[in-house]
């Protein structure tokens, strides 16, 4: 009986240690997420400002002719937005390897699941944005000179603002308005993501504090 009890206690300790390892790793992921989401919100805000400028400059051919350099710059920079690359490695391990059985408190498991349940909605919004992005690029191909686009790219992949009078391929009002329309649509999708991202950031911070408190982690 003593041998059985010792074995049970050892197994119990191993499971508790594994639980703590998972939670410690998860808190590290949440710290990453908080920073990543903060930077992503800033990227969205900056991109929206660029496309606000672009849509204004595409209102008329006369305006477009005066601000060619700005149109080229804002169209290249404003479209640069990657999907949110959150850190979900620990959650994926918990979900795929049956690790959730190691989480003793149901409240803890529920809180973890609730946080990660926010991401599918964001992915759906990103999918809509990507569709609009493709439409914007198609419209831009009829207006933007690809040789100027090439000159804008630095060796490190960053975009520089060219000086001088840069001409568009076309000043057709219909084409300009179409490109401006897609810029407005993409901004609408961007700003639709912002409240959700803010909610996700708050949820990450709250979950992090909860786990640190319950498991006595720094």
Z-matrix of the N, CA and C atoms (Angstrom, degrees):
N
C 1 1.471
C 2 1.528 1 111.11
N 3 1.341 2 115.74 1 -42.29
C 4 1.475 3 119.56 2 179.62
C 5 1.522 4 110.98 3 -61.93
N 6 1.352 5 115.23 4 -37.53
C 7 1.459 6 119.12 5 178.69
C 8 1.514 7 111.14 6 -65.66
N 9 1.318 8 116.06 7 -41.24
C 10 1.467 9 120.81 8 178.10
C 11 1.521 10 110.82 9 -62.96
N 12 1.341 11 115.77 10 -42.73
C 13 1.461 12 120.67 11 -179.89
C 14 1.520 13 111.12 12 -64.06
N 15 1.327 14 116.26 13 -41.82
C 16 1.469 15 120.47 14 179.33
C 17 1.525 16 110.65 15 -63.91
N 18 1.334 17 115.41 16 -40.20
C 19 1.469 18 119.72 17 178.85
C 20 1.521 19 110.94 18 -65.88
N 21 1.316 20 115.49 19 -40.46
C 22 1.471 21 120.26 20 178.63
C 23 1.527 22 110.75 21 -63.50
N 24 1.317 23 116.36 22 -43.85
C 25 1.469 24 120.83 23 179.95
C 26 1.523 25 110.99 24 -64.31
N 27 1.326 26 116.30 25 -39.00
C 28 1.462 27 120.34 26 178.76
C 29 1.525 28 110.58 27 -65.07
N 30 1.338 29 115.49 28 -44.83
C 31 1.466 30 119.61 29 178.53
C 32 1.523 31 110.91 30 -62.69
N 33 1.313 32 115.29 31 -40.12
C 34 1.464 33 120.88 32 178.49
C 35 1.526 34 110.59 33 -62.04
N 36 1.322 35 116.90 34 -43.35
C 37 1.469 36 121.57 35 179.61
C 38 1.525 37 110.97 36 -65.08
N 39 1.324 38 116.36 37 -40.87
C 40 1.470 39 120.39 38 179.19
C 41 1.526 40 110.55 39 -61.01
N 42 1.329 41 116.13 40 -43.05
C 43 1.467 42 119.91 41 179.48
C 44 1.519 43 111.45 42 -65.75
N 45 1.338 44 116.75 43 -39.45
C 46 1.472 45 120.01 44 178.93
C 47 1.525 46 110.46 45 -66.02
N 48 1.331 47 115.80 46 -39.07
C 49 1.466 48 119.88 47 178.29
C 50 1.526 49 110.49 48 -64.86
N 51 1.318 50 116.69 49 -40.75
C 52 1.468 51 120.73 50 178.81
C 53 1.523 52 110.56 51 -65.80
N 54 1.317 53 115.99 52 -40.27
C 55 1.464 54 119.77 53 177.10
C 56 1.521 55 110.17 54 -59.30
N 57 1.323 56 116.31 55 -46.91
C 58 1.460 57 120.60 56 -179.21
C 59 1.524 58 111.28 57 -63.15
N 60 1.333 59 116.90 58 -37.26
C 61 1.465 60 120.70 59 177.64
C 62 1.526 61 110.83 60 -63.45
N 63 1.325 62 115.62 61 -44.20
C 64 1.463 63 119.80 62 178.18
C 65 1.530 64 111.02 63 -61.67
N 66 1.322 65 116.75 64 -45.76
C 67 1.459 66 120.81 65 -177.93
C 68 1.521 67 110.74 66 -65.96
N 69 1.327 68 116.67 67 -40.86
C 70 1.464 69 120.34 68 178.21
C 71 1.526 70 110.72 69 -62.05
N 72 1.330 71 116.02 70 -42.66
C 73 1.465 72 120.75 71 177.77
C 74 1.523 73 110.92 72 -65.73
N 75 1.333 74 116.05 73 -37.94
C 76 1.463 75 120.49 74 179.83
C 77 1.527 76 111.26 75 -65.85
N 78 1.331 77 117.52 76 -38.83
C 79 1.468 78 119.66 77 177.80
C 80 1.526 79 110.70 78 -63.84
N 81 1.329 80 116.37 79 -35.10
C 82 1.466 81 119.81 80 176.01
C 83 1.525 82 110.72 81 -64.09
N 84 1.339 83 116.26 82 -42.01
C 85 1.471 84 120.97 83 177.09
C 86 1.527 85 110.99 84 -61.22
N 87 1.319 86 116.50 85 -41.37
C 88 1.466 87 120.90 86 -178.18
C 89 1.525 88 111.41 87 -67.08
N 90 1.316 89 117.02 88 -35.92
C 91 1.465 90 120.21 89 175.31
C 92 1.525 91 109.95 90 -63.14
N 93 1.339 92 115.60 91 -42.53
C 94 1.469 93 120.00 92 176.48
C 95 1.523 94 110.50 93 -61.20
N 96 1.325 95 116.02 94 -46.01
C 97 1.465 96 120.89 95 -178.53
C 98 1.521 97 111.79 96 -59.74
N 99 1.324 98 116.75 97 -41.65
C 100 1.466 99 120.42 98 -178.78
C 101 1.522 100 110.77 99 -59.17
N 102 1.328 101 116.44 100 -44.77
C 103 1.462 102 120.85 101 179.35
C 104 1.524 103 110.96 102 -69.37
N 105 1.330 104 116.54 103 -43.76
C 106 1.465 105 121.27 104 -178.87
C 107 1.524 106 111.03 105 -62.08
N 108 1.325 107 116.98 106 -44.32
C 109 1.468 108 120.89 107 -179.60
C 110 1.524 109 110.69 108 -66.47
N 111 1.336 110 117.18 109 -40.27
C 112 1.470 111 121.06 110 177.48
C 113 1.521 112 110.71 111 -58.38
N 114 1.330 113 116.52 112 -47.24
C 115 1.466 114 120.91 113 179.66
C 116 1.526 115 111.23 114 -66.23
N 117 1.327 116 116.36 115 -35.52
C 118 1.470 117 120.29 116 -179.39
C 119 1.527 118 110.73 117 -67.01
N 120 1.311 119 116.97 118 -39.53
C 121 1.468 120 120.67 119 176.76
C 122 1.525 121 110.10 120 -61.92
N 123 1.324 122 117.07 121 -41.98
C 124 1.467 123 121.11 122 177.99
C 125 1.527 124 110.61 123 -62.79
N 126 1.330 125 116.99 124 -41.58
C 127 1.468 126 120.94 125 178.44
C 128 1.526 127 110.94 126 -62.03
N 129 1.327 128 116.39 127 -41.43
C 130 1.464 129 121.06 128 178.72
C 131 1.524 130 110.75 129 -62.98
N 132 1.313 131 116.40 130 -44.55
C 133 1.468 132 120.69 131 -179.83
C 134 1.525 133 111.10 132 -64.23
N 135 1.327 134 117.04 133 -42.71
C 136 1.465 135 120.65 134 179.34
C 137 1.526 136 111.03 135 -66.10
N 138 1.328 137 116.54 136 -42.16
C 139 1.459 138 120.35 137 178.28
C 140 1.512 139 111.96 138 -63.50
N 141 1.324 140 116.54 139 -38.28
C 142 1.467 141 120.80 140 179.32
C 143 1.525 142 111.12 141 -65.34
N 144 1.319 143 116.98 142 -39.29
C 145 1.468 144 120.53 143 177.74
C 146 1.526 145 110.86 144 -63.38
N 147 1.321 146 116.39 145 -41.78
C 148 1.466 147 120.57 146 179.29
C 149 1.524 148 111.25 147 -63.53
N 150 1.332 149 116.56 148 -42.71
C 151 1.462 150 119.46 149 -178.76
C 152 1.523 151 112.17 150 -76.26
N 153 1.324 152 118.14 151 -25.15
C 154 1.469 153 120.27 152 171.26
C 155 1.523 154 109.53 153 -61.49
N 156 1.329 155 115.01 154 -44.31
C 157 1.466 156 120.33 155 177.81
C 158 1.518 157 110.52 156 -63.37
N 159 1.330 158 116.49 157 -46.45
C 160 1.463 159 120.80 158 -178.25
C 161 1.522 160 111.56 159 -59.62
N 162 1.322 161 117.43 160 -48.54
C 163 1.467 162 120.26 161 -177.56
C 164 1.523 163 111.46 162 -62.04
N 165 1.328 164 116.98 163 -32.97
C 166 1.470 165 121.10 164 177.65
C 167 1.525 166 110.88 165 -67.99
N 168 1.331 167 116.73 166 -40.38
C 169 1.467 168 121.00 167 -177.31
C 170 1.524 169 112.85 168 -74.87
N 171 1.327 170 117.04 169 -14.60
C 172 1.465 171 120.70 170 -179.52
C 173 1.523 172 112.80 171 -95.34
N 174 1.318 173 116.93 172 7.71
C 175 1.462 174 120.78 173 -177.24
C 176 1.525 175 112.02 174 -64.13
N 177 1.339 176 116.84 175 -37.46
C 178 1.467 177 119.65 176 -177.69
C 179 1.520 178 110.44 177 -144.04
N 180 1.350 179 117.92 178 154.05
C 181 1.458 180 121.17 179 177.14
C 182 1.528 181 112.38 180 -59.09
N 183 1.332 182 117.50 181 -38.33
C 184 1.468 183 120.35 182 -179.26
C 185 1.524 184 111.22 183 -61.16
N 186 1.321 185 116.21 184 -43.54
C 187 1.465 186 120.09 185 178.75
C 188 1.523 187 110.55 186 -66.55
N 189 1.316 188 116.81 187 -42.09
C 190 1.463 189 121.31 188 -179.58
C 191 1.524 190 111.43 189 -61.59
N 192 1.337 191 116.91 190 -36.74
C 193 1.464 192 120.60 191 -179.87
C 194 1.524 193 111.85 192 -68.16
N 195 1.321 194 117.03 193 -29.29
C 196 1.468 195 121.04 194 -178.33
C 197 1.529 196 112.70 195 -79.70
N 198 1.328 197 116.42 196 -26.55
C 199 1.465 198 119.45 197 -170.88
C 200 1.528 199 112.16 198 -125.67
N 201 1.324 200 116.05 199 43.89
C 202 1.460 201 120.52 200 -178.63
C 203 1.523 202 113.32 201 -58.47
N 204 1.334 203 116.89 202 -44.15
C 205 1.470 204 120.77 203 -178.00
C 206 1.526 205 111.12 204 -62.11
N 207 1.326 206 115.95 205 -40.77
C 208 1.466 207 120.21 206 179.71
C 209 1.523 208 111.13 207 -68.73
N 210 1.324 209 116.71 208 -37.91
C 211 1.465 210 120.61 209 178.40
C 212 1.528 211 110.67 210 -62.96
N 213 1.329 212 116.46 211 -44.93
C 214 1.464 213 119.37 212 178.87
C 215 1.527 214 111.32 213 -62.85
N 216 1.319 215 116.62 214 -41.73
C 217 1.465 216 120.15 215 -177.30
C 218 1.530 217 111.48 216 -69.03
N 219 1.320 218 116.52 217 -48.36
C 220 1.471 219 119.14 218 -177.38
C 221 1.523 220 112.01 219 -67.74
N 222 1.332 221 117.17 220 -32.33
C 223 1.467 222 119.39 221 179.31
C 224 1.526 223 111.36 222 -69.52
N 225 1.332 224 117.30 223 -33.34
C 226 1.464 225 120.40 224 178.31
C 227 1.514 226 112.21 225 -78.66
N 228 1.324 227 116.73 226 -44.08
C 229 1.465 228 120.80 227 -176.62
C 230 1.527 229 112.13 228 -77.14
N 231 1.328 230 115.88 229 -37.07
C 232 1.460 231 119.64 230 -176.10
C 233 1.510 232 114.06 231 -67.85
N 234 1.312 233 116.65 232 -23.40
C 235 1.467 234 120.49 233 -177.04
C 236 1.523 235 112.24 234 -87.29
N 237 1.326 236 115.88 235 -11.35
C 238 1.471 237 120.14 236 -176.07
C 239 1.529 238 111.27 237 -79.35
N 240 1.299 239 115.56 238 97.03
C 241 1.465 240 120.81 239 176.20
C 242 1.517 241 109.13 240 -149.33
N 243 1.312 242 115.77 241 117.21
C 244 1.462 243 121.13 242 179.76
C 245 1.526 244 110.12 243 -90.44
N 246 1.327 245 117.60 244 158.85
C 247 1.468 246 119.72 245 173.65
C 248 1.524 247 110.46 246 -62.24
N 249 1.304 248 116.64 247 154.06
C 250 1.461 249 120.94 248 178.00
C 251 1.527 250 109.29 249 -63.78
N 252 1.324 251 115.81 250 121.48
C 253 1.470 252 120.97 251 -179.02
C 254 1.521 253 109.40 252 -100.09
N 255 1.323 254 115.96 253 74.23
C 256 1.467 255 119.29 254 -178.59
C 257 1.528 256 111.01 255 -76.08
N 258 1.317 257 115.80 256 162.53
C 259 1.461 258 121.70 257 -178.82
C 260 1.529 259 109.13 258 -99.26
N 261 1.321 260 116.63 259 103.90
C 262 1.473 261 120.42 260 -176.73
C 263 1.524 262 112.20 261 -118.49
N 264 1.332 263 117.21 262 21.02
C 265 1.464 264 119.67 263 -173.17
C 266 1.534 265 112.54 264 -61.73
N 267 1.345 266 116.53 265 -42.08
C 268 1.466 267 118.97 266 -178.54
C 269 1.524 268 111.07 267 -69.78
N 270 1.327 269 116.40 268 -42.22
C 271 1.466 270 120.06 269 178.47
C 272 1.522 271 110.52 270 -61.09
N 273 1.331 272 116.73 271 -41.71
C 274 1.465 273 120.45 272 178.64
C 275 1.530 274 110.98 273 -62.35
N 276 1.334 275 116.22 274 -39.19
C 277 1.467 276 119.78 275 177.51
C 278 1.527 277 110.93 276 -64.94
N 279 1.325 278 116.15 277 -44.27
C 280 1.461 279 120.47 278 178.85
C 281 1.527 280 111.29 279 -60.09
N 282 1.312 281 114.83 280 -41.49
C 283 1.469 282 120.61 281 -175.38
C 284 1.528 283 112.03 282 -74.49
N 285 1.328 284 116.51 283 -40.81
C 286 1.464 285 120.52 284 -172.08
C 287 1.526 286 114.09 285 -88.53
N 288 1.327 287 117.51 286 -20.96
C 289 1.468 288 120.09 287 -176.62
C 290 1.525 289 112.88 288 -108.63
N 291 1.322 290 116.23 289 8.97
C 292 1.461 291 118.96 290 -178.92
C 293 1.509 292 113.59 291 74.42
N 294 1.328 293 116.00 292 19.56
C 295 1.455 294 120.48 293 -176.82
C 296 1.516 295 114.38 294 -67.73
N 297 1.329 296 116.76 295 -18.79
C 298 1.470 297 119.01 296 -178.68
C 299 1.536 298 111.99 297 -64.66
N 300 1.322 299 116.98 298 -21.21
C 301 1.468 300 119.10 299 178.35
C 302 1.525 301 110.96 300 -66.86
N 303 1.346 302 116.33 301 -19.47
C 304 1.466 303 120.25 302 179.80
C 305 1.525 304 112.07 303 -79.71
N 306 1.336 305 116.52 304 -17.27
C 307 1.467 306 120.21 305 179.85
C 308 1.523 307 108.17 306 -76.72
N 309 1.319 308 116.52 307 111.40
C 310 1.465 309 120.68 308 -172.18
C 311 1.524 310 112.75 309 -68.53
N 312 1.325 311 117.09 310 -42.89
C 313 1.458 312 120.26 311 -174.49
C 314 1.528 313 110.64 312 -92.91
N 315 1.327 314 115.57 313 127.59
C 316 1.463 315 120.46 314 179.47
C 317 1.518 316 111.19 315 -62.62
N 318 1.331 317 116.44 316 -35.17
C 319 1.463 318 120.20 317 179.07
C 320 1.524 319 110.96 318 -59.74
N 321 1.325 320 116.66 319 -40.52
C 322 1.465 321 121.06 320 179.12
C 323 1.523 322 110.88 321 -63.90
N 324 1.325 323 116.28 322 -46.86
C 325 1.468 324 120.24 323 178.80
C 326 1.525 325 110.74 324 -61.85
N 327 1.328 326 117.09 325 -40.78
C 328 1.466 327 121.41 326 -179.94
C 329 1.523 328 111.07 327 -64.18
N 330 1.322 329 116.91 328 -41.03
C 331 1.468 330 120.63 329 -179.82
C 332 1.528 331 111.06 330 -65.68
N 333 1.310 332 115.51 331 -40.05
C 334 1.467 333 119.48 332 178.52
C 335 1.528 334 110.25 333 -64.25
N 336 1.332 335 116.79 334 -47.17
C 337 1.461 336 121.39 335 -180.00
C 338 1.528 337 111.22 336 -62.09
N 339 1.317 338 116.49 337 -38.98
C 340 1.462 339 120.89 338 -178.87
C 341 1.522 340 111.11 339 -62.89
N 342 1.327 341 116.99 340 -41.50
C 343 1.470 342 119.89 341 179.47
C 344 1.524 343 110.69 342 -63.11
N 345 1.314 344 116.80 343 -49.59
C 346 1.466 345 119.51 344 -175.67
C 347 1.533 346 112.69 345 -73.93
N 348 1.324 347 117.23 346 -14.66
C 349 1.470 348 119.99 347 176.51
C 350 1.524 349 112.22 348 -72.56
N 351 1.342 350 117.26 349 -10.21
C 352 1.463 351 121.03 350 178.86
C 353 1.529 352 112.02 351 -76.84
N 354 1.321 353 117.28 352 -22.40
C 355 1.462 354 120.38 353 -171.80
C 356 1.529 355 114.92 354 -71.25
N 357 1.339 356 120.89 355 -36.80
C 358 1.469 357 119.13 356 178.56
C 359 1.525 358 113.77 357 -56.76
N 360 1.327 359 117.64 358 -37.58
C 361 1.465 360 120.19 359 178.31
C 362 1.525 361 110.64 360 -63.80
N 363 1.341 362 116.32 361 -40.83
C 364 1.462 363 119.76 362 177.73
C 365 1.523 364 110.47 363 -63.54
N 366 1.328 365 117.70 364 -42.44
C 367 1.467 366 120.65 365 -179.63
C 368 1.528 367 110.95 366 -61.97
N 369 1.321 368 116.96 367 -36.11
C 370 1.460 369 120.66 368 177.49
C 371 1.531 370 110.26 369 -64.78
N 372 1.330 371 116.75 370 -42.59
C 373 1.459 372 120.96 371 179.08
C 374 1.524 373 110.75 372 -67.24
N 375 1.321 374 116.85 373 -36.42
C 376 1.466 375 120.73 374 177.16
C 377 1.521 376 110.75 375 -65.66
N 378 1.322 377 117.23 376 -35.13
C 379 1.463 378 121.16 377 178.46
C 380 1.527 379 110.89 378 -64.60
N 381 1.327 380 116.41 379 -41.68
C 382 1.467 381 120.91 380 176.64
C 383 1.521 382 109.89 381 -63.03
N 384 1.328 383 116.16 382 -43.97
C 385 1.465 384 121.03 383 179.15
C 386 1.532 385 110.58 384 -61.10
N 387 1.314 386 117.60 385 -41.65
C 388 1.464 387 121.11 386 -179.29
C 389 1.527 388 111.44 387 -63.87
N 390 1.327 389 117.12 388 -35.57
C 391 1.465 390 121.10 389 176.52
C 392 1.527 391 110.18 390 -64.86
N 393 1.323 392 116.16 391 -43.34
C 394 1.469 393 120.96 392 177.28
C 395 1.523 394 110.79 393 -66.08
N 396 1.314 395 116.35 394 -35.83
C 397 1.463 396 121.84 395 178.24
C 398 1.525 397 110.51 396 -60.82
N 399 1.327 398 116.07 397 -44.49
C 400 1.463 399 120.76 398 179.25
C 401 1.526 400 110.95 399 -63.96
N 402 1.331 401 116.96 400 -39.74
C 403 1.466 402 121.13 401 178.30
C 404 1.525 403 110.62 402 -65.98
N 405 1.331 404 116.68 403 -38.66
C 406 1.467 405 121.04 404 178.04
C 407 1.526 406 110.06 405 -61.84
N 408 1.323 407 116.86 406 -45.39
C 409 1.466 408 120.59 407 -179.00
C 410 1.525 409 111.40 408 -63.25
N 411 1.322 410 116.27 409 -38.62
C 412 1.464 411 120.03 410 178.10
C 413 1.527 412 110.37 411 -63.54
N 414 1.330 413 116.71 412 -44.18
C 415 1.466 414 120.56 413 178.40
C 416 1.524 415 110.88 414 -65.84
N 417 1.328 416 116.76 415 -38.66
C 418 1.469 417 121.16 416 -179.16
C 419 1.524 418 111.70 417 -65.60
N 420 1.335 419 117.25 418 -29.33
C 421 1.466 420 120.49 419 -178.18
C 422 1.524 421 112.22 420 -64.09
N 423 1.338 422 117.56 421 -19.46
C 424 1.465 423 121.53 422 178.84
C 425 1.529 424 112.18 423 -92.37
N 426 1.325 425 116.07 424 -5.59
C 427 1.467 426 120.41 425 -174.91
C 428 1.522 427 112.62 426 -121.48
N 429 1.321 428 116.72 427 -38.67
C 430 1.459 429 121.34 428 -173.93
C 431 1.525 430 111.87 429 -91.90
N 432 1.311 431 116.27 430 138.29
C 433 1.461 432 123.05 431 176.96
C 434 1.531 433 108.33 432 -81.39
N 435 1.326 434 117.02 433 118.40
C 436 1.468 435 119.58 434 -175.42
C 437 1.522 436 112.48 435 -64.43
N 438 1.343 437 116.96 436 -27.12
C 439 1.468 438 119.29 437 179.30
C 440 1.530 439 111.01 438 -67.22
N 441 1.324 440 116.27 439 -33.07
C 442 1.472 441 120.18 440 175.85
C 443 1.525 442 109.70 441 -71.90
N 444 1.322 443 116.48 442 -39.84
C 445 1.474 444 120.17 443 175.17
C 446 1.529 445 110.49 444 -55.68
N 447 1.326 446 115.96 445 -43.11
C 448 1.466 447 120.05 446 -178.98
C 449 1.524 448 111.41 447 -64.81
N 450 1.318 449 116.50 448 -38.71
C 451 1.467 450 120.57 449 -179.61
C 452 1.520 451 111.93 450 -68.23
N 453 1.315 452 117.18 451 -21.84
C 454 1.460 453 121.05 452 -178.88
C 455 1.528 454 113.31 453 -74.80
N 456 1.317 455 117.21 454 -20.11
C 457 1.459 456 120.80 455 -172.45
C 458 1.524 457 111.10 456 -87.40
N 459 1.336 458 115.73 457 124.29
C 460 1.460 459 121.88 458 174.06
C 461 1.525 460 109.80 459 -78.84
N 462 1.327 461 115.99 460 167.91
C 463 1.463 462 120.26 461 -178.12
C 464 1.527 463 112.29 462 -62.89
N 465 1.341 464 117.08 463 -25.53
C 466 1.466 465 120.09 464 179.70
C 467 1.530 466 112.85 465 -89.30
N 468 1.336 467 116.04 466 4.74
C 469 1.456 468 120.19 467 178.29
C 470 1.515 469 114.92 468 91.98
N 471 1.322 470 117.32 469 -7.53
C 472 1.465 471 120.70 470 178.34
C 473 1.523 472 110.07 471 -75.42
N 474 1.325 473 116.13 472 164.20
C 475 1.464 474 121.96 473 -177.23
C 476 1.520 475 109.63 474 -107.02
N 477 1.319 476 115.64 475 131.09
C 478 1.462 477 120.08 476 177.27
C 479 1.520 478 110.05 477 -107.31
N 480 1.304 479 114.63 478 155.51
C 481 1.461 480 120.59 479 179.42
C 482 1.526 481 108.64 480 -93.03
N 483 1.316 482 116.73 481 115.34
C 484 1.460 483 121.50 482 -179.82
C 485 1.520 484 110.41 483 -78.21
N 486 1.297 485 115.55 484 148.00
C 487 1.458 486 121.63 485 179.00
C 488 1.527 487 110.33 486 -98.15
N 489 1.300 488 115.64 487 164.08
C 490 1.458 489 120.90 488 176.92
C 491 1.514 490 112.73 489 95.72
N 492 1.333 491 115.19 490 -177.99
C 493 1.463 492 121.61 491 -179.82
C 494 1.528 493 109.29 492 -86.67
N 495 1.293 494 116.29 493 109.75
C 496 1.462 495 121.28 494 -179.87
C 497 1.522 496 109.15 495 -103.72
N 498 1.322 497 115.69 496 127.12
C 499 1.460 498 120.48 497 -176.64
C 500 1.523 499 111.65 498 -93.77
N 501 1.312 500 115.40 499 145.69
C 502 1.454 501 121.91 500 172.60
C 503 1.525 502 109.39 501 -86.13
N 504 1.310 503 116.66 502 160.59
C 505 1.463 504 120.23 503 176.61
C 506 1.518 505 111.27 504 -68.94
N 507 1.321 506 116.11 505 -32.20
C 508 1.459 507 120.95 506 -177.70
C 509 1.521 508 110.23 507 -146.52
N 510 1.324 509 114.32 508 144.88
C 511 1.473 510 120.84 509 174.08
C 512 1.529 511 110.00 510 -116.63
N 513 1.315 512 114.49 511 22.71
C 514 1.464 513 120.42 512 177.26
C 515 1.532 514 108.35 513 -58.28
N 516 1.334 515 117.92 514 121.65
C 517 1.475 516 120.63 515 -177.26
C 518 1.524 517 113.48 516 -55.83
N 519 1.330 518 116.24 517 -36.90
C 520 1.467 519 119.67 518 -178.85
C 521 1.527 520 111.17 519 -66.30
N 522 1.338 521 116.02 520 -41.22
C 523 1.464 522 119.80 521 179.33
C 524 1.525 523 111.30 522 -68.12
N 525 1.328 524 115.84 523 -39.70
C 526 1.464 525 119.89 524 178.41
C 527 1.522 526 110.81 525 -63.47
N 528 1.329 527 115.73 526 -44.00
C 529 1.472 528 119.38 527 -179.97
C 530 1.529 529 111.55 528 -65.69
N 531 1.334 530 115.77 529 -36.00
C 532 1.461 531 119.15 530 178.85
C 533 1.528 532 110.82 531 -63.69
N 534 1.335 533 116.31 532 -44.39
C 535 1.461 534 119.84 533 178.66
C 536 1.526 535 110.68 534 -64.87
N 537 1.327 536 115.94 535 -40.83
C 538 1.463 537 120.05 536 177.25
C 539 1.517 538 111.75 537 -62.88
N 540 1.326 539 116.15 538 -36.90
C 541 1.465 540 120.74 539 178.29
C 542 1.526 541 111.03 540 -61.50
N 543 1.338 542 116.26 541 -45.62
C 544 1.464 543 119.17 542 -179.83
C 545 1.526 544 111.51 543 -66.57
N 546 1.326 545 116.59 544 -33.77
C 547 1.468 546 119.78 545 176.61
C 548 1.528 547 110.40 546 -62.91
N 549 1.329 548 115.82 547 -41.87
C 550 1.470 549 120.50 548 178.50
C 551 1.530 550 110.46 549 -66.40
N 552 1.337 551 116.40 550 -41.96
C 553 1.465 552 120.35 551 178.91
C 554 1.527 553 111.43 552 -61.76
N 555 1.326 554 116.28 553 -43.55
C 556 1.464 555 120.06 554 179.88
C 557 1.523 556 111.07 555 -65.24
N 558 1.317 557 116.27 556 -36.85
C 559 1.461 558 119.02 557 176.65
C 560 1.522 559 111.30 558 -65.80
N 561 1.327 560 115.88 559 -36.97
C 562 1.454 561 119.14 560 176.63
C 563 1.523 562 111.51 561 -61.28
N 564 1.328 563 116.12 562 -42.08
C 565 1.466 564 120.26 563 177.77
C 566 1.519 565 111.09 564 -66.81
N 567 1.323 566 115.52 565 -40.85
C 568 1.472 567 119.87 566 177.64
C 569 1.522 568 111.38 567 -57.92
N 570 1.316 569 115.10 568 -52.53
C 571 1.462 570 119.33 569 -175.64
C 572 1.525 571 111.45 570 -70.05
N 573 1.344 572 116.23 571 -20.17
C 574 1.458 573 119.38 572 172.96
C 575 1.523 574 111.52 573 -71.27
N 576 1.334 575 116.45 574 -30.66
C 577 1.464 576 120.96 575 177.53
C 578 1.524 577 112.28 576 -73.25
N 579 1.316 578 116.50 577 -29.96
C 580 1.468 579 120.16 578 -171.62
C 581 1.528 580 113.40 579 -57.45
N 582 1.348 581 120.20 580 -49.92
C 583 1.473 582 118.85 581 179.44
C 584 1.528 583 112.74 582 -60.55
N 585 1.332 584 116.42 583 -37.31
C 586 1.461 585 119.69 584 178.95
C 587 1.523 586 110.46 585 -66.18
N 588 1.324 587 117.05 586 -41.74
C 589 1.462 588 120.97 587 178.14
C 590 1.526 589 111.40 588 -63.69
N 591 1.320 590 116.18 589 -39.32
C 592 1.464 591 119.71 590 177.07
C 593 1.525 592 110.52 591 -64.17
N 594 1.326 593 116.14 592 -39.25
C 595 1.467 594 121.21 593 176.83
C 596 1.528 595 110.41 594 -64.14
N 597 1.325 596 116.35 595 -40.95
C 598 1.460 597 121.33 596 179.53
C 599 1.525 598 111.14 597 -66.11
N 600 1.313 599 116.40 598 -40.16
C 601 1.468 600 120.12 599 178.57
C 602 1.523 601 110.40 600 -62.71
N 603 1.325 602 116.64 601 -45.72
C 604 1.463 603 120.90 602 178.81
C 605 1.527 604 110.45 603 -62.38
N 606 1.328 605 116.60 604 -41.13
C 607 1.466 606 120.89 605 179.47
C 608 1.525 607 111.15 606 -64.47
N 609 1.343 608 116.58 607 -38.31
C 610 1.468 609 120.68 608 178.32
C 611 1.522 610 110.95 609 -64.51
N 612 1.328 611 115.96 610 -43.71
C 613 1.468 612 120.91 611 179.69
C 614 1.524 613 110.46 612 -63.80
N 615 1.327 614 116.70 613 -44.26
C 616 1.470 615 120.61 614 -178.38
C 617 1.532 616 111.54 615 -66.76
N 618 1.337 617 116.47 616 -41.31
C 619 1.461 618 119.64 617 178.47
C 620 1.523 619 110.59 618 -65.89
N 621 1.323 620 116.28 619 -39.99
C 622 1.464 621 120.69 620 178.18
C 623 1.530 622 110.91 621 -59.82
N 624 1.325 623 116.60 622 -47.46
C 625 1.465 624 120.93 623 179.41
C 626 1.527 625 111.12 624 -62.14
N 627 1.315 626 116.05 625 -41.02
C 628 1.469 627 120.78 626 -179.92
C 629 1.528 628 110.63 627 -61.85
N 630 1.326 629 116.67 628 -48.47
C 631 1.463 630 120.57 629 -177.92
C 632 1.525 631 111.52 630 -65.78
N 633 1.331 632 116.07 631 -40.75
C 634 1.462 633 119.56 632 178.72
C 635 1.525 634 111.12 633 -62.53
N 636 1.329 635 115.88 634 -37.63
C 637 1.461 636 120.35 635 -179.74
C 638 1.529 637 111.63 636 -72.12
N 639 1.325 638 117.02 637 -47.15
C 640 1.462 639 121.00 638 -175.82
C 641 1.527 640 112.82 639 -69.06
N 642 1.341 641 115.97 640 -32.37
C 643 1.465 642 119.53 641 -176.36
C 644 1.527 643 112.56 642 -107.79
N 645 1.338 644 115.64 643 7.51
C 646 1.470 645 121.66 644 176.19
C 647 1.537 646 111.60 645 55.70
N 648 1.340 647 114.32 646 51.20
C 649 1.462 648 121.29 647 179.44
C 650 1.520 649 109.64 648 -105.68
N 651 1.306 650 116.53 649 150.72
C 652 1.470 651 120.81 650 177.50
C 653 1.518 652 110.05 651 -85.24
